[in-house]
Amino acid sequence: MALNIVWFILITVLFTGFFILEGFDYGVGMMMLGRPKNERSQFVRAIGPVWDGNEVWMITAGGATFAAFPHVYATMFSTFYLALFLMLLALIMRGVAFELRGKLQYSDWTNFWDFGIMFGSFVPALLWGVAVVNLLRGLPIDYQMHYVGNFLDLLSPCALLGGIFFVLLFAFHGANFLLIKIADKRLLEELQQKSVCLGISALIAFAVFAGFAFADTDILAKLSTVIFLGLSIGALIASCAGAKAGCGCKAFISSTLAIAFLTIGFFTALFPRIMVSSISPDLSLNIYNAASTPHTLMLMTIAAAIFVPIVLIYQAWSYRVFKERVTPADVHYH
């Protein structure tokens, strides 16, 4: 198999892992909206040991794109410059909020940083959805691999619907994660009802988005993409059923599979392209015209074969260590 294809697959895996792991982080952050202080503290405690490790997947995916497909990295970051700047500000606020919210015991202090976590979870979820849809529907990229549009070109109805869908999907995934992490039975019952509502909302958003995407992109042009998107819908339905039945494990595993199938479906729709040009299909950036040299790809493949398993083992170990449910007593100091 050509190394160009290997690295396309690896980047797909990295983004799949990122959307799964950071997806429930964003979801838990958004689930804090309107909750009392003690419950918000339980939610923070649930993701506190793992949220920063989950963000490493985004950094790794970005680094792999830079090394394997540098022209894509350059064009993508110039295209989404303002959106990525807003995302970076939100993520900085979110990271600082996790560290500072428990330093003082004043309610105003805690409320401010909790808002930072909610804001820093909602904005990236929305912008990732917008970015993914824009990669599919095409962007005005010229023969020099330069983006020749503006920020408003990124905010089409289809892209905004994709952003809303990502927000609902991640919120649903986060609610399911809390079903397996929270011990308080009363809170679990509320989360169960919330999860079902979010799951149904995500399915409706998926259906509306699919209609727009069918008219605005070639996302359904490949049978493999149709299969993966169908599997994603099936997993979402199974996740809703699991949440309704009070089976948190089934709900979370199914929403994990839904995000995995969805991400793989998006990447199979793109392949072998990575960024589609709306000016001309011949100007699209793909795994061949945007790739690094074969020597660079070979060195990266060797490094990835050594270090990726180590990272996976470490992260699996960290989840095992912090697998216990969170109780109200665990956050008494907040």
Long-range contacts (C-beta under 8 A, 24 or more apart in sequence): 3-294, 3-297, 3-298, 3-301, 4-272, 4-287, 4-288, 4-291, 4-297, 5-272, 5-287, 6-297, 6-301, 7-64, 7-68, 7-69, 7-287, 7-291, 7-297, 7-300, 7-301, 8-267, 8-271, 8-272, 8-274, 8-287, 10-64, 10-68, 10-304, 11-61, 11-64, 11-65, 11-68, 11-69, 11-267, 12-263, 12-264, 12-267, 14-57, 14-60, 14-61, 14-64, 15-57, 15-61, 15-263, 15-267, 16-259, 16-260, 16-263, 16-264, 17-57, 18-54, 18-57, 18-58, 18-61, 19-128, 19-259, 19-262, 19-263, 20-173, 20-256, 20-259, 20-260, 21-50, 21-53, 21-54, 21-57, 22-51, 22-54, 22-55, 22-57, 22-58, 22-124, 23-125, 23-169, 23-170, 23-173, 23-174, 23-259, 24-170, 24-173, 24-174, 24-176, 24-177, 24-252, 25-50, 25-51, 25-54, 25-55, 25-121, 25-174, 26-121, 26-122, 26-124, 26-125, 26-170, 26-171, 26-174, 27-121, 27-125, 27-170, 27-171, 27-172, 27-173, 27-174, 27-175, 27-177, 28-121, 28-174, 28-177, 28-178, 29-94, 29-117, 29-118, 29-120, 29-121, 29-122, 29-174, 30-118, 30-121, 30-122, 30-125, 30-167, 30-170, 30-171, 30-174, 31-171, 31-174, 31-175, 31-178, 31-191, 31-194, 32-114, 32-117, 32-118, 33-118, 37-107, 37-110, 37-111, 37-114, 37-334, 38-328, 38-331, 38-334, 39-187, 40-110, 40-114, 41-102, 41-331, 41-334, 42-182, 42-184, 42-187, 42-326, 42-327, 42-328, 42-330, 42-331, 43-178, 44-98, 44-101, 44-114, 44-117, 44-331, 44-334, 45-326, 45-330, 45-331, 45-334, 46-177, 46-178, 46-181, 46-182, 46-326, 47-177, 48-98, 49-318, 49-321, 49-322, 50-318, 50-319, 50-322, 51-98, 52-95, 52-98, 53-315, 53-318, 55-91, 55-95, 56-311, 60-311, 64-300, 64-304, 67-292, 67-296, 67-300, 68-291, 68-292, 68-296, 68-297, 68-300, 69-274, 69-285, 69-287, 69-290, 69-291, 69-292, 70-290, 70-292, 71-145, 71-285, 71-289, 71-290, 71-291, 72-274, 72-275, 72-285, 72-290, 74-145, 75-141, 75-145, 75-146, 75-147, 75-275, 75-285, 75-290, 76-275, 78-146, 78-147, 79-134, 79-139, 79-141, 79-147, 79-149, 79-154, 79-275, 80-131, 80-134, 80-154, 82-151, 83-127, 83-130, 83-131, 83-151, 83-154, 84-127, 86-123, 86-127, 87-123, 87-124, 87-127, 87-128, 90-119, 90-120, 90-122, 90-123, 90-124, 91-120, 91-124, 92-120, 93-119, 93-120, 94-119, 94-120, 94-121, 95-120, 101-334, 102-333, 102-334, 110-334, 121-170, 122-167, 125-163, 125-166, 125-167, 125-170, 125-171, 126-163, 126-164, 126-166, 126-167, 127-163, 128-163, 128-166, 129-159, 129-162, 129-163, 129-164, 129-165, 129-166, 129-167, 130-154, 130-155, 130-159, 130-160, 130-162, 130-163, 132-162, 132-166, 132-266, 133-158, 133-159, 133-161, 133-162, 133-163, 133-213, 133-217, 134-159, 135-266, 135-270, 135-274, 135-275, 135-276, 136-213, 136-217, 136-218, 136-219, 136-266, 136-269, 136-270, 136-276, 137-213, 137-216, 137-217, 137-276, 137-278, 138-217, 138-276, 138-277, 138-278, 138-284, 139-275, 139-276, 139-277, 139-278, 140-277, 140-278, 140-279, 141-275, 141-277, 141-278, 141-279, 141-283, 141-284, 141-285, 142-277, 142-279, 142-283, 143-283, 145-283, 145-285, 145-290, 148-279, 156-216, 157-212, 158-209, 158-212, 158-213, 158-216, 158-217, 161-205, 161-208, 161-209, 161-212, 162-209, 162-213, 164-205, 164-209, 165-202, 165-205, 165-206, 165-209, 168-198, 168-201, 168-202, 168-205, 169-202, 169-205, 169-206, 169-255, 169-258, 169-259, 169-262, 171-198, 171-202, 172-198, 172-199, 172-201, 172-202, 172-239, 172-255, 173-252, 173-255, 173-256, 173-259, 175-243, 176-239, 176-242, 176-243, 176-248, 176-251, 176-252, 176-254, 176-255, 177-252, 179-243, 179-248, 179-251, 179-252, 180-248, 180-249, 180-252, 180-325, 181-325, 181-326, 182-325, 182-326, 183-325, 183-326, 183-327, 184-327, 184-328, 188-248, 192-243, 192-244, 192-246, 195-240, 195-243, 195-251, 196-240, 196-243, 196-244, 199-236, 199-239, 199-240, 199-243, 199-255, 200-240, 202-236, 203-233, 203-236, 203-237, 203-240, 206-232, 206-233, 206-236, 217-269, 218-269, 219-265, 219-266, 219-269, 220-269, 221-269, 222-268, 222-269, 224-265, 224-268, 225-265, 225-266, 225-268, 225-269, 227-265, 228-261, 228-262, 228-264, 228-265, 228-268, 229-261, 229-262, 229-265, 231-257, 231-261, 232-257, 232-258, 232-259, 232-261, 232-262, 232-265, 233-258, 235-261
